[in-house]
Amino acid sequence: MDAYDKAIKLLSIREHTEKEIRQKLKERGCSASDIDEAVERIKAEGSLSEERFAASFLRSRLRKNPEGKSILRMRLKEKGSPRDVAEAALNEIWENEDYVRPLSIALDSLIRKKGKEGAFAALLRKGWKDSEIRQALSLLDSDISECE
């Protein structure tokens, strides 16, 4: 299997950054020139998209393990996401307040386990701002009052 086929196989599993693709192809024994060729081809075809990766990564992290904007920014950087792409994806989520629902779900779970103070402390350690946590709490309170 050549570098291009390996790259396509990796991208069929999940979105990747260019950095990740290059790293994984190198680990699989592909030459630098084959990697360059494969990366250029998948970029030209639109199979590799830094924007799709960042959006997908953020949605997944918010759904599974909500973290604040600063921590998510750091995680995107670690993955090799370009700074401008990472910022655009983060800003879109924060401007649309798409983080509030997943944060309120996490907050609800943490309140049951640790109480309100413990939940707040845990979320602050995960990079959430006090105002964001309070916004999620108000959503949680409104969801509870709708059920009553």
N, C-alpha and C positions, 0 to 999 in steps of 0.2 A: 504494500500500500504506500503510495507516495505522500508527500507532505500535504498537498492539496486535499486528498481524500481524508487524511487524518484530521485536518482542520475542519472539514465539513462534518465529519463524524462528531467531533467535539462540540461544534455549534448546533448539532441536531439534539444534543442533550440539554444544553442551556446556552444562554448568551455568554460571551466572553469578551474581555478587553483584548486589544492587540497584544499587550504585554503578556497576558495569560496564554494566548495562542502561541506566541513565540516561545515562551518558556516551556510549554507542554510539548511542542514539536521538537525542541532541542532535547528534552528529556527522552523523547522517543527515537532519538538517533538521527534526526534529519540534519542535513548540512545547512549552513548559514544561507547559502545561495538558494537552496530549495525552499527554505522558510521564507525568505524575502519574496520569492516568486509566488508562493502560495498565499501569503498575506496580501500582496498586491492584487491577486486575482479575486480573493474573497471580498476584499474591500470594493473592488470595481463592480462586482456582481451584487453588492449590497447585502451579502451574507454576514459580514462583520460590521456592526454598527455600535460605536461607542455610546451613542444616545440611547439606543434600545437597551444596551447593557445597563447603563446607569438607572434608567427608569425601572427596569425589571428587578435589578438588585435592590433598589430602595423599596419597591412594593413588597418584595419578599421579606426584607429585614423588618419592615414596619409590621407586617402580618405575623411573623414568627417571634420576633424579639425586638420590640420597639425601642429604639435608641434616639437620643436627641440629635439635632442637626449637626453639631460639632463632631460628634462621634461618627455619625454617618459620613460626613465629609472626610474624616480620617480613613475610614474603611474603604471608601471609593479610591482615595489616593493610594492606599496599599495595593489595591487591585490593578492599579495602573490607569485609572480613568483620568483623562485630561482635565485639568482644573476648570476650564470654562464649561465643559460638558457636565462635570459634577455639580458645579454651581447652578447651572441652568436647571438641572433635574431637581436639585434640592429646593431651589426657589419656587419652582412650579408647585411642588407638593406643599410647601409652606404658604404660598400665596392662596392656593385653593383650600387650605386647611385640611388636606387629605390625611394628615397625621392624627387628627383629633379622634376619630372613631377607633383606630387600632390602639391609640394611647388610652382611651377610656376603657377598652376591654382589658388591657393589661392592668390598669389602675384598679378595676373592679376585682380582678383576681388577687392582686397584691393586698388590697384592703382586707379581703377575707382571710388571707394568710398572716398578715403582719399588722393589721389595724391601719388607720388613716395616717398616723405619723410615720410608721414604718414604711408604708407604701410611698409616701412623699419622699422620704429619705432615699429609698431604693431608686426611685425615678430621677431624683436629682443626681445621684451617682452615675446614672446612665445618660447624663448629658441633657436632661430636659430642664427647661426653664420653669420657674415657679408659675409664671402666667400661663404657660402651656398646660401644666398639670391642672391648674384651676379651671381652665377651659374644658379639659377632658372631664373633670369632676362635675362641672355644671351640666355637661351633656349626659353624664351618667345619672345625675339627679333628675334631669328631665325625662330620661328613659324610664326611670323607676316610677316617677309620678304618673306617667302615661299608663303604666301597667296597673296602677291601683284603681 
